[in-house]
């Protein structure tokens, strides 16, 4: 069998502060090294690496080969690795891609090694929002966190522009006035979409669409090509093409880390990166641009890709259960380092987490947004990945100024209709 890294390379060619009281671990028949492949590639990747190393240092029976960062090919690799009987024992899945790989995932309560929840000593009630793990009534993963967009802002630029660095704009008028004040001092006011990649442009528009009480899908039909959808996309486009708050084709991450950008829409995962940059920053939910103050959000779930039927698989699943049980006490550290809201109740409720810099700077705000429903996830649909990919070229062209908003959403609607009507 090919090595993990060799297999990843081959699949690419196919296009395809821990809690103090550790829980006891299940006994293992024999140590079996497992492979954990995640899609993390920023501060959250650093957080996961730290936790895996801590677990390995505490228990030599838990040996983990951790690979991370292959975002663009991750889901194709995951699916095809199961087909090729060379899958990792553990993976991470975004909720909006969950159903597209559901058929290659174990029901965590029914694996060749038995009920993994029983082996871990936990139950569904130990998690906030356990329902996100269910596909067809079966739990195909374990909820890890809730993540989503906020706006990171440079307090020093706010001061230079005569703005209150401790009070982020809450309304559309306040936000627009802040952008204009920042323009006057020669700084870049705002970037709505992280690095500017197409998926982030679409997510920025979705946040505005939902804030305008618009809908994305209704069953198997697109529902975004409405006055509300066009108004939301026009506002996003006008920020760069009409108001000059930024320019198409720019990388907001680089602008912000260089100290030239005042406000950057980015995710919970940006915490460790911006901390390392030593900037004087704050973090807030986006203003109330339309009817509601909301942002794009999502979830990460830990999943168990299906394995060949064998004694080796059972041994590796036993090690997997031991690793996951050891991981649970570190979910507060995951929140502290990775910046996302832990969904394991004991993790988010850990008093030590509330004393951390992460909680003070970003996580407390994100936790409140998650609890109030202000971070909205995409609809759960087996074709949501294809829907997103069908839309993105057109929202990108509107953002770049090479297609009108009306034409972009007209074309996006037709593309989504084709995706959803295909057998």
N, C-alpha and C positions, 0 to 999 in steps of 0.2 A: 504494500500500500504506500502511496506517495506520502511524503511528509506534509504537515499542515501548510507550511509556507509554499512548498512546491505546488500543492493543490490550489492554493489561492492564486498563484501566478497562472496556472493552467486555466482556471475558471475565467480569469480576466480575458483570455483569448477567445472564450466562447461568447463574449458580449454580455454574456450574462452579467477628632478626638473621640475614638470609639467609646461606646457605652461601657461602663465599668464592669458590669456583671455579664460575662460571656455565658451563652447558653451551652449546655452539654452537647457533645457531638455523638452521632450514632457510631457504633462500633463497625469497623471495616473488616471484611474477610481478609483482604490483602490490599496494600496500597496500589492504586491504579492512576496513572497520570491522565489528566483530562485537558481538553482544549477548550478555551473560552475565547470566542471571537466577537469583538464588539465593533460598532460603527463609530465610536467616539473618536474625535480628532482634535480636540481643543483642551481647555482646562479640565473637562470631564474625563478625558483620557488620562491625564496626570492623576486625577483622583482615583480612578479605577486601578491604575498601576500601583499606587500607594497602598490601597486596601488589599490587593492580591498579595503583595509582598509581605504585609503584616500577617496575613493569614498563614502564608507559607512558613514564615519565621516562627509562628506559634505552634505549628503542627506539621511535622515532616511527612506525615501520611497524606497530606493534601498537597499534591503537586499539580500546578496549573501552568499550562502553556498559554500565555495571554497574547493575542494579536489584536491590533486596533487600527482604525483609521481608513479602511477601504470603503468610504461612504458611497461613491458613485456606482460601485459594482456589488455592493454588499448583499442586496436582496437576491440578485441573480445567483451570486455565489452560494448563498444560503440554500436556496431552493435546489440548485443543481448538485450541491455537495451531498444532499440527502439522496437524490436519485443515483448518484455515483457511489453511494455507501461509504462516503468519506467525510461525513459532516462533523462539525464541532459538537462537543457535548453540551455546550452552553452558548447562547447568543443573546443579543439585545434587539428588540423590535420596536419601532415607532407604532403607536396605535393606528395611524393612518395607513400603514403598510401591513398591518396585522393580518387582515383577512386574505390578503393576496398570497400569503405563505402558510395559511392555516393548515392545509392538508399535509404539510411536512413536519408538523409539530406534535409532540406528545401532549395529550391531556395530562396535566401534572398530577392528577389524582389516579391515573391509570397507566403506569409505565411498566416495562418488564421487571423493574425492581419494586413495584408496588406504588402506593400512594406517597408521593414525595412530600406532601404537606405533613402526613403522619410522621415520616422519617425526620422532618425538620422540627416537629413538635409545635406546629402552628395550625391556625384555622383561618378561614376567610374573614372572620370578624376582627382579626388582628391588623387588617389593612383598611385604610380609607379608600373608597371607590373600588372595591373588589370587582364590581360589575364590569369594569373595563377589560377584565381578563377573559370574559366569556364570549365565545363564538359558538352559536348554536346551542347555548346552554352549558357548554363545556369550558373549563378553565384551561386555556392553552398557554398560559404564562403566569408569571408572578409579578404584580405591579411593583415597579421600582420607584418611579417619581412622576411628578407633574412638572412640565417645563413650559416655557412660553416667552413671548416678547415683552420687554420693557424698554424704556428709553434711558440709556446711560448718558449723563451730561457732565460737561467739564465746568466745575465750579469757578475756576479761575477765569475762564472766558466769560461766564455770566457776570462776574465782578467787573471785568473790563468793559462790558457792555452796559453797566449800570443796572443790572438785574440782581434780584435777591438770590444768592446762591443756595439758600436753604428752602426756597419755595419754587418748586417746578410748576410751570403753567398747567392749570387744570381745565381751562376752556380753550376753545378754538381761537377766540380773539386774543387771549393772553399768549397763546403759542405763536400766532402770527406776528404779534407785536415784538415778541422776544426774537424771532427770526430776523425781523427787519433791523432791530437794534444790533444784533450780532453782525449782520451784513455791513453796517456802517463802520465797524471797527476793523474790517478787512478779514474777518474769520468766516469759515464755512458754517452756515447755521445748522443744517440737518441732513442726515442720510437715513432714509426709511428702511433700508434693506441690507444691513450687514456688509457683506463683500460685494453686493450688487449682482449676485448670480440670479438666474431666472426664477428659481424656486422661492427666493426671498422676496423678489418683486411681487410674485403672486401672493405670498403670505401677507405682505404688507397691505395689498389690496383687500384680501379677505378680512383682515381686521377692520378696515374701514367699511367694508360691505356689511359686516355684522353690526358694527357700531351704528350703521344707518338703518338697522332693522331689516336688512335685506337677507335673502336666502341664497344658498349655494346650489343645493340640489333639492328636488322634491321627488322622493322615490327614485325612479329610473329616468328622470327628466332634469335637464339643466334649468335652474331657476334664477340665474344671476343676471341675465340680459334684460334688465328692467331699468326704470328711471333711477332706482336706488343704486343698482350696480354700476350704472354709467356715471352717476354723480360721485360715487366713491372712487372709481378709477380716475375720473377727471381731476379730482382733488389731488390724488397721488401724482399724476402727470404734471399738473400745474406747478407743483412744488419745485420741480426741476426746470421745466421748459418756460414757464411764465414768470414765476416769482424768483427764480435764480437761487434757491436755497442750496442747490448742489448742481451737478452736471451728470448726464447719462454716462455710463461706462466707468464710473469711479468706484473705488473700493473704500467703503465707509470705515471698515476696521482699521485700515492703514491710516486714513485721515485722522481718526480719533486717537489712535495710539501715538501719532506724531504730534498731537496737541494742536491741530489745526481745525478740527471739527468740534462744534459745540454740543450737538445732540446726535446720538446714534441709536437707532432701533436695533436691538440685539437681544439674544436670548439669555436665559438663566445661566447657561454654560459659559458665558463670557466673564464671569466673576474672577476666576483665577488669572485669566489673561490680563485683565485690566488692573488687577492688583499688582501683578509683576511689573507693569508699566510705571508704577509709582505716580499715577495721576491723581489730582485732587478732584474726585468725581462723586456724583450722586446717582441714584437710580429711582425711577418712578414709572408708574403705569402711564401709557399715552394719555394725552388730554381727551376730553369729551369732544371729539371732532364733529359728531352728529348727535344721535339720540342717546347713545350709551357709551360709557367709558370702558372699552374692552380691547383685547388684543388677541392675536393668534396664539394658540397654545396646543399642547399635545402631551402625550405620556410615553414613557419608556417602560417596557416590560422585559423581564428576564424569561427566556424561552429555552426549551429543550428540543432541539431538532431530532427527528427520528433516526435510529441507528439500526444496523443489521442485527438480526436475532442471533445472539450468541452469549456465552458465559462472560466473555470480555465486556459486552455491553452492560450486563447486570453489574459487574464489578465497577465499571466506570460510572454508572448511575448512582451506585452507593457512594463513591467518592464525590460525585456531584452533589448529592444530598448533604454530605458532610461539609462541603465547601459553602453551600447556600446557608446552612445553619450557622456556620462561622461568619458568614457575610452579614447576617441580620443585625448583630450588635454594632456593625459599622455603618448602618444606614444614616445615622446622624453625622458621621464623618463624611459620608457621600454628600449630604446636604451642605456641610461646611466647606468642602473643597470643590465639589462639582457645581454647587449653586442652585440645584433644582430642589423642589419641594418633596421630601421623602414621603412615600405613601404607607410605609410600615409605621403604625401608630406609635410604637415605642421609640422609633427614630425621631419623628417630628416632635414628640412630646418630651424628649430628653431635655431637662433643665440646662444641661451644659451647652446644648446647641444654642439656646436663647442668649447665652453670654458671649457668643463668638462674634468676631468682626463681620463674618458673612451675614449673620442674622441682622446685625445693625445696618450694614451697608446695602444689602439687596434681598436676602432670603426672607426676612420678616415681611417686607412689602409683597414679595411674590406669594408667600404663604397666605397672606390676607386676601390677595387677588384670587388665588385658587379656591379658598374657602367661600368667597362671595360669588363665584362663577364668572369672574371677569376675564379669565383666560379660556377661550373657547376652542374646542377641538373640531377638526373636520368631520363631516358625517362618516359613519362607519358603512362602508360599501365595498364589496369585493373588487370593484373596478376603480376605486378611488385613485390608485396610482396612475392608471391610464387617463383618467379624467384630468388629473393635475398636469400630466405631461402634454395633454392635448391643449390645455389653456395657455401654458407658459410662453410659447412663442409669440402669442398675440398680446398678452399683457406686457411682455418685454418690448415689442415693437411700439406699443402705445407709449411706454415709458421713454423710449429712445426718440420718439417724435417721428417715426417712419410710418405710422398708421394712426388714423384718428381713433379716439376712444370708441365711437359708435361702430366703426368697421371692425375694430379689434374684438369687441364683444359679440358682434354678429358672427364673425368667423369662428370665435371660440365656441359659441353656442352650437354651430353646425358640427364642429369637430367633436364636441362632447356628445351630441346626438348620435354620431356615427359610432363612438365608443360604446355608449350604453345600449344601443340597439343591436350591436353585433352579437352573434350567438357565441 
